Amino acid sequence: MDTLSRDSNSSGSVLPLVGVIAGALALVLSATALFKLSTLQKTVVAHEDAITNKIPSLENSVNAAAAKSESDIKGLRSGIQSALDQVGGEIGTINAKIAKLEEAAKKPAPAAAGKGGAAGVVTGTVDANGNYTVAPGDTLSKIAKKFATRIDAIEAENPGIDAAHLKVGQKVKVPKK
């Protein structure tokens, strides 16, 4: 046991010294950490104050942008409505013009001028020479029925006549019975 106590006595003097050094080092490290923590807390508080001060100005900017957007949307809406009103008016004008054209189309066409340049020739009649003046809607078959004759007889009296393209006011020689 003697050996054991001697070993413990000689190592006992170094161990407490190492413990004291380790404790002192821990104390220095903890003081440094405490200083750094304090500095960090001050920085966080400064940033928190800056952020808190900026929130109202940001809120005002957002509200101003929202108000401007709403105003712009109202302007666009009124501009579009104005354009649509103009288009509607133009459509109404066009519809009125179409109605007038349809009414004019329903009225009989004025008589066409004859070959001699005489205006106001009455259609659907036969002159003294036996020439029939073509009326609107006339065809060779209608003319043939009207004068109790045949289509080929009318074609024979009028060489070169185009039965598909009769014109109002055109003279057609009607064969005598």
Secondary structure, DSSP 8 states (H G I E B T S, - for coil): -HHHHHHHHHHHTHHHHHHHHHHHHHHHHHHHHHHHHHHHHHHHHHHHHHHHHHHHHHHHHHHHHHHHHHHHHHHHHHHHHHHHHHHHHHHHHHHHHHHHHHHHHHS-------TT--SS--SS-B-TTSEEE--TT--HHHHHHHTT--HHHHHHHSTT--GGG--TT-EEE----
